[in-house]
């Protein structure tokens, strides 16, 4: 289960990276802003998953 969350977080980080790349080549500033916002959202979701995994790991180790 933790492994699935780690993979989901990794996939979200890749999506964020791709959004930032597309934002760099966007044809207008509005599209770039939308893509940058999406990247930030993906990063936030990934961070939340990573925190969940870390918290579960600490709980399972008895800390």
C-alpha positions in Angstrom: 0.0 0.0 0.0 2.8 2.4 0.9 4.5 1.4 -2.3 1.4 2.4 -4.3 1.4 5.8 -2.7 5.1 6.3 -3.4 4.4 5.5 -7.1 1.4 7.8 -7.2 3.6 10.6 -5.7 6.3 9.9 -8.3 3.7 10.0 -11.1 2.4 13.3 -9.8 6.0 14.7 -9.7 6.4 13.7 -13.4 3.2 15.4 -14.3 4.3 18.6 -12.5 7.6 18.5 -14.4 5.9 18.1 -17.7 3.5 20.9 -17.0 6.4 23.2 -16.2 8.1 22.2 -19.5 4.9 22.9 -21.4 4.5 26.2 -19.6 8.0 27.2 -20.8 6.9 26.7 -24.4 3.3 27.9 -24.1 2.1 30.2 -26.8 0.6 32.8 -24.4 1.0 33.9 -20.8 -2.5 32.7 -19.8 -1.7 29.1 -20.9 1.6 29.3 -19.1 0.0 30.5 -15.9 -2.6 27.6 -16.1 0.1 25.0 -16.6 2.2 26.5 -13.8 -0.8 26.3 -11.5 -1.4 22.7 -12.5 2.2 21.9 -11.7 1.9 23.5 -8.3 -1.2 21.5 -7.6 0.5 18.2 -8.7 3.4 19.0 -6.4 1.1 19.7 -3.5 -0.7 16.4 -4.0 2.6 14.5 -4.3 3.9 16.2 -1.1 0.7 15.1 0.7 1.1 11.5 -0.4 4.8 11.6 0.7 3.8 12.9 4.1 1.2 10.2 4.5 3.8 7.5 3.6 6.3 9.0 6.0 3.7 9.2 8.8 2.6 5.6 8.2 6.2 4.5 8.3 6.9 6.2 11.6 3.7 4.6 13.0 4.6 1.1 11.8 8.1 1.5 13.3 6.5 2.5 16.6 7.7 6.1 16.7 
